[in-house]
Amino acid sequence: MKQTNRQKPRCTGEVTARPAKVPSAAASAPATGNAPGNAPDGAPGDAPDGAPAAASGSAPLTPAQAFDALYAFCAPALVRQAYLLTGRPERARQAVEQAFQLAWQRWPEVARDRDPAGWVRATAYDCALSPWYRFRPRNRVPDPPPDPADRALLHALMTLPPSYRRTLVLYDGVGLDLPETAAETEASTPATANRLMRARQTVAGQLPELADPAELHRRLVRLGAAERLSAARPTVVRTVEERRTRFWTRSAIAFTVTIIGATTLTLRTAPTHYVAPVSPGHAVQGVPPQAAMGPLSQHELTLRAKLRGETASGPERLVPDPR
């Protein structure tokens, strides 16, 4: 496949947004400390259009300011890109908000990343294409655009496998080159090229006018901009994640205390030695009855009368009779 050199922004208001550099808010973000951490020393890097930057010589941005700058710079475009992947505005917003919540939770890691916008974009794509969303009833109902042409293009995108759809959006929608698309989709470059070709063929088979990649790119941008898509405010995203983190932290502490208390109670009340259980009584069968003494014979009666007739201290008891 012939690869063209395209320099399209990634994270501006359009689907094609791609900054030439990482926003200064993320570049100057803290990399250590609690989530988000302490800001490092040094001046922030150059910021592209639309990304706020700290003035030269001023103090670096705080973690919240850096996160808010990255969110304001990338969230609108990511919602439009996620819409191309899902076809549902609400699901696209949820995916982007979840991705930024994870970014705020792991802000030291994101701040150290060479491309924070790419980190958030990859996470948002994973959340948008997650199969767990299909179990939510409101995500099962499609929400097609009103324009017939956009509706046909969205239907063609939804017929693609998730990996093919992601590759097509990254290459023809966002404007990444083939190696970057392969790295973000965790596939080899030949496999990514094959996915891209098959995705284009599938879309062109349903919409022949989109056989030209330039026209396909223009239609993808128009489809992403057609819907009125908006993301929540960055403070809301940060607050939700902080509340969730506190809830799970307290739940983990309460669960640990419960386990420790139950273990302590068991150790104090459990027996220290083994006592064999007493088996219940039962009737014994097959034992013969005890025999009673029968009547005495004539010899035994004579002997008993002789013993009773003699004295207890007679000579027969002192000297044995030889007879």
VENKA-V70986 format. One record per residue. SS is DSSP state (hx for helix, st for strand, lp for the rest). PHI is phi in whole degrees, -180 to 180 (NA if undefined). D_LAST is the distance of its C-alpha to the last C-alpha in whole Angstrom. Layout:
# VENKA-V70986
SS&PHI&D_LAST / SS&PHI&D_LAST
This chain:
# VENKA-V70986
lp&NA&137 / lp&-80&140 / lp&-102&139 / lp&-102&142 / lp&-88&142 / lp&-124&142 / lp&-114&142 / lp&-113&141 / lp&-67&140 / lp&-101&136 / lp&-132&135 / lp&-99&139 / lp&-68&139 / lp&-96&140 / lp&-65&137 / lp&-85&139 / lp&-63&138 / lp&-148&137 / lp&-73&138 / lp&-68&139 / lp&-136&137 / lp&-67&134 / lp&-56&135 / hx&-63&136 / hx&-61&133 / hx&-82&130 / hx&-68&132 / lp&-96&132 / lp&-72&129 / lp&-70&126 / lp&-117&123 / st&-134&120 / lp&93&119 / lp&-68&117 / lp&-67&118 / lp&-88&121 / lp&122&121 / st&-100&124 / lp&-75&127 / lp&-79&128 / lp&-75&131 / lp&121&134 / lp&-82&137 / lp&-70&136 / lp&-78&138 / lp&-68&141 / lp&-110&140 / lp&-73&142 / lp&-63&144 / lp&90&142 / lp&-106&139 / lp&-68&139 / lp&-135&139 / lp&-74&139 / lp&-66&142 / lp&-64&143 / lp&87&142 / lp&-86&140 / lp&-69&136 / lp&-67&134 / lp&-67&133 / lp&-74&130 / hx&-57&127 / hx&-65&128 / hx&-65&131 / hx&-65&131 / hx&-65&128 / hx&-63&131 / hx&-67&134 / hx&-65&132 / hx&-66&131 / hx&-64&134 / hx&-80&135 / hx&-111&133 / hx&-60&131 / hx&-59&134 / hx&-70&135 / hx&-66&131 / hx&-64&131 / hx&-68&133 / hx&-67&132 / hx&-65&128 / hx&-65&130 / hx&-66&131 / hx&-82&128 / hx&-109&126 / lp&77&129 / lp&-133&128 / hx&-60&130 / hx&-64&127 / hx&-67&124 / hx&-64&127 / hx&-64&127 / hx&-62&123 / hx&-64&123 / hx&-68&125 / hx&-64&124 / hx&-65&121 / hx&-64&122 / hx&-72&124 / hx&-64&121 / hx&-66&119 / hx&-65&121 / hx&-69&121 / hx&-66&118 / lp&-111&118 / hx&-60&121 / hx&-57&121 / hx&-68&120 / hx&-68&123 / hx&-66&125 / hx&-80&124 / lp&-63&125 / lp&-68&128 / lp&-136&129 / hx&-59&128 / hx&-64&130 / hx&-67&128 / hx&-62&125 / hx&-68&125 / hx&-64&127 / hx&-63&124 / hx&-67&121 / hx&-65&124 / hx&-66&124 / hx&-63&120 / hx&-68&120 / hx&-67&122 / lp&-94&121 / lp&-65&117 / hx&-71&115 / hx&-70&114 / hx&-67&117 / hx&-68&117 / hx&-83&114 / lp&-88&116 / hx&-59&118 / hx&-72&121 / hx&-89&122 / hx&-84&121 / lp&-85&124 / lp&-71&127 / lp&-129&130 / lp&-73&133 / lp&-71&137 / lp&-72&140 / lp&-73&142 / hx&-61&141 / hx&-66&142 / hx&-66&139 / hx&-65&137 / hx&-68&137 / hx&-66&137 / hx&-65&134 / hx&-64&132 / hx&-65&133 / hx&-67&131 / hx&-71&128 / lp&-79&128 / lp&-77&127 / lp&-62&124 / hx&-56&123 / hx&-67&123 / hx&-68&126 / hx&-64&128 / hx&-66&127 / hx&-63&129 / hx&-65&132 / hx&-67&132 / hx&-67&132 / hx&-83&134 / hx&-92&137 / hx&-99&136 / hx&-77&135 / lp&101&137 / lp&-72&135 / lp&-81&135 / hx&-66&133 / hx&-62&131 / hx&-67&130 / hx&-64&129 / hx&-64&127 / hx&-66&125 / hx&-74&125 / lp&-90&123 / lp&57&121 / lp&-139&122 / lp&-74&124 / hx&-64&128 / hx&-61&128 / hx&-65&125 / hx&-66&127 / hx&-63&131 / hx&-66&129 / hx&-62&128 / hx&-64&131 / hx&-64&133 / hx&-67&131 / hx&-65&131 / hx&-64&135 / hx&-64&135 / hx&-65&133 / hx&-66&135 / hx&-67&138 / hx&-67&137 / hx&-89&137 / lp&-129&140 / hx&-60&142 / hx&-70&145 / hx&-100&142 / lp&-68&142 / lp&-79&144 / hx&-59&142 / hx&-65&144 / hx&-68&145 / hx&-63&141 / hx&-63&141 / hx&-64&144 / hx&-70&142 / hx&-64&138 / hx&-64&140 / hx&-68&142 / hx&-66&139 / hx&-68&137 / hx&-89&140 / hx&-71&140 / lp&-81&137 / lp&-83&138 / lp&-106&135 / lp&-144&134 / lp&-109&131 / lp&-68&129 / lp&-71&131 / hx&-62&129 / hx&-64&128 / hx&-66&126 / hx&-63&124 / hx&-65&123 / hx&-65&122 / hx&-62&120 / hx&-67&118 / hx&-65&118 / hx&-65&116 / hx&-65&114 / hx&-64&113 / hx&-64&112 / hx&-62&110 / hx&-69&108 / hx&-65&107 / hx&-67&106 / hx&-64&104 / hx&-65&102 / hx&-66&102 / hx&-63&100 / hx&-65&98 / hx&-65&97 / hx&-63&96 / hx&-64&94 / hx&-64&92 / hx&-64&91 / hx&-64&90 / hx&-65&88 / hx&-66&87 / hx&-63&86 / hx&-64&85 / hx&-66&82 / hx&-66&81 / hx&-80&81 / hx&-102&79 / lp&-76&77 / lp&-66&73 / lp&-91&72 / lp&-144&69 / lp&-87&67 / lp&-115&65 / lp&-69&63 / lp&-71&64 / lp&-86&61 / lp&-74&60 / lp&-68&60 / lp&-71&57 / lp&-152&56 / lp&-70&54 / lp&-97&51 / lp&-105&51 / lp&89&48 / lp&-86&45 / lp&-70&42 / lp&-69&41 / lp&-70&38 / lp&-80&36 / lp&-88&34 / lp&-71&31 / lp&-86&30 / lp&-69&28 / lp&-76&25 / lp&-78&23 / hx&-64&21 / hx&-65&18 / hx&-68&19 / hx&-67&20 / hx&-63&17 / hx&-63&15 / hx&-65&19 / hx&-67&19 / hx&-64&16 / hx&-66&16 / hx&-72&20 / hx&-78&19 / lp&-94&17 / lp&-74&19 / lp&-74&20 / lp&-117&19 / lp&-73&16 / hx&-66&14 / hx&-66&11 / hx&-87&14 / hx&-94&15 / lp&-120&12 / lp&-65&9 / lp&-82&5 / lp&-70&4 / lp&-76&0
